[in-house]
């Protein structure tokens, strides 16, 4: 077996080398986009079995966003749902003979973790502006600014390491058992690897919700809504006097 840290270059686009993991990632993204277009073209008021299943998936994602982030899910559904589905399909691509899940490679996991890092900034700024987002680094005290900044980097790195370690180790163990014991013996391990892949996709999505939720909730605390101000009903009027 090749080293899990080795990169196989398939071709070059100009001066840019394209590895097997990148090519597989492009293929999976194209498959997900094509599948989404085909499914969404035939939506009906009375859903069939496929549409009902997909609506259940969407509702599950919405429910998880509400429970984890305490916000309305619409602005975050596409990113969180797409993140979960891609990682799930990427992890399960190990079922295809000769294919290796791109999430077992550092470059793919680094890109996914970087997307979460950018999403935290994007949603935080959109919620409270740059001033509100930057103010989160001074919570609960300005003394914590360096530590909070380091934490924003280390938790992104932890996402990378967690996903890479779990997916790569599963692929590596199955490859070793397959080379030593034959074709049928690793089947239980492959079933366990599928379960692990689903769990890792779920954990990655949950952690992304937690990180984004922290960036969204803090600016809201510094920018009260209109309901926080006294209304006309709470003010004394001339008639009351």
N, C-alpha and C positions, 0 to 999 in steps of 0.2 A: 504493500500500500504506500501511496505517496503521503508526504507530510501534510497534516491538516492546515499548515501555515503556508504551504506552497501554492503558487498561483499559476494556472495553466492559461497561456495566451493563445487565443484562437486566431485572431487576425488584428489588423491595425486599421483605424480610421484616421488617415493622415499620419500624424505622429503619436496618436493616442492608442495605446494598446487596449484591446478588448478581451477581457478574461472570460473563462467559461461561466463564472458566477454572474458576470454582468450580462452576458448573452441570455442565460437562463432567466434572469430577472426581467429583461425586456420581453421575453416570451411570455412569462407569467402575467406581466402587466397588460400585454396585448390580449391575452386570453380573458382576463378579468374585465377589461373594457369592452371587448366584443360580446362577452356573455351578458354584461349589464345592458348593452344596447339592445340585444335580441330579446331579453326578458322584459325590458321596459316598453318595448314597442307594442305589446299585446296585453296591457293591463285592462282588467274588466272590473265592474262593480261587484260581480259575483265571482270571487277568485277561484281558480282551479287549485289543484294540489300544489303545483310549483309556486304559484303566486302566493298562496296561503303560507307556505313554508318560508318564503322570502320575507313576507310581511311579519312573520313571527320573529325572524332574525333581526329585522329593523326595529321592531318593538322591544326586543331584548336589549339591543344596543341603547335605545332611548332610555329604557328603564335603568340600565346600569349607569348611564351618564347622570340621570336625575339623582340616583342614590349616592353616587360618588362625588359629583361636583356640585350638587344642590343648585342646578341651573336648568333652564329650558334646553333641551338637547339639540334643537334645530341647527344652531350655528356650528356645532361640534360633531354632528352626526357623520358628515362626509369624511372628515379626517380620521376620527376614531374608528369608524366602521371600515374605511378603506385600509387603515393600518392593520386592524385585526384580520381582515380577510386575506390581505396579501401575505402576512406572516403565516397564517394558517395554511394557505395553499402552498407557500414556499416550503414550509416544514414537511407537508405531506407529499411534496414532489419526489421524495425519496422512494416512493412506491414505484415510480417509473423505472424500468430496468435501465441501468447505465447512467441514470441521472443522479446528480448530487444536489441537495437543497442549497440554494444560494445563501440561506441564513446560517449555513455552516462555515461561511467565509467572513473574514474580518471586514472586508470592504463593504459588504451588504449591510452588516449589522451596524457599522459605523455610520453609514448613510441614514439608516432608520433612526438611530439615536440622535443624529444631527437634525433630522426633521422634527423630532420632538422638541429639541432645544430651541429651534426656530419658532415652533408653534407656541411654546410658552411665551416667548417675547411678543409674537404677533397678537395673540389673544389678550395678553396682559396690557399691551399698549392700546389695543382697540377698546378695551374695557375702561381704562382709567387714564389714557394718554401716557406720554413718555414720563412726565413728572410723577404720575401715580405709580407707574411700573418701577421706576428707579427708586421710589420711596420704599418699596418692599425690601430692598437690600438693607435699609436702616431700621428694620423691625427685628426685635423690640427696642433696640438702642442703636445709635450711630456707631457705637463701638463694634457692632456685629457686621458692619459692611464688608470687611475682608473675608470673614468666615462665610457669610451668606453668598458672596460671589464665588468662593471656592466650592461651596456646596452645589451651586448651580452647574458647575463643571463636573464635579465628581459624580453626581447622580446621573448625568448624561453618560459618563464613562461606565457607570455601573449597569446601565441598560445594555450597553454594548457587550460587556463581559458576560452578563447573565445569559443573554440570548445566545451568544457565540459558544459559550462553554457548554450549555445544555444540549444544543442541537448538534454541535460538532462531536461531543462525546458519544451521543447516541449513534451517529453515523459511523464513528470510528470503531465502537464496540461491535456493531453488527458486521462491519467489514472484517474484523478479526475473526469473529465466530464463523462467518461464512467461509473464510479461507481455510479454517482449521477443521470444521465439522461437516461441511457439505451444504446442500441447498435447503433442505427442509427444517433443519434444526433452528435456524434463526427466526422462524415465523413467529413464535411467541414474543421474541424480542422486538420484531417489527411492529407487532400489535401494541406493545408497550411504548415503542417509539412514536407511534401515531398519537397515543394518549398524551405523551409528553409534549409533542408538538402542539396539540390543541391547548394544553395547559400553559405552555410558554407564550403562545399568541394571546391568550386571555390575560396573563400576568403583565405582559408588555403593554397591552391596551389599558389595563387598570392603572399601571404606574404612570402612563402618559396622561390619563384623566386626572390623577392626583397632582402631578406637576403643573398641568395647565390650570386646574382648579385653584391651586395656591396663588398663581399669578393673576387669576381673574377675581378672586374674592378679596384680596388685599386692597386693590385700588377702589373697589366698591365701598369698603369701610371708610376710606378717606374722602369719598364723594357721595354724600347722602342724597337720596332721591327726594323728589318733591313731597312725598308722604312724610318725610322727616321734619318738614317745616310746619309751623302752626297754620291752621286753616282759618278761614273766615268764621267758621262755626265756633272756634275756640277763642275768638276775640270778643271783648265786650262791645256792645253796640249802643247807640244812643237811646234806643227803645228800652234797653235793659237798665240804663241809668235813670 
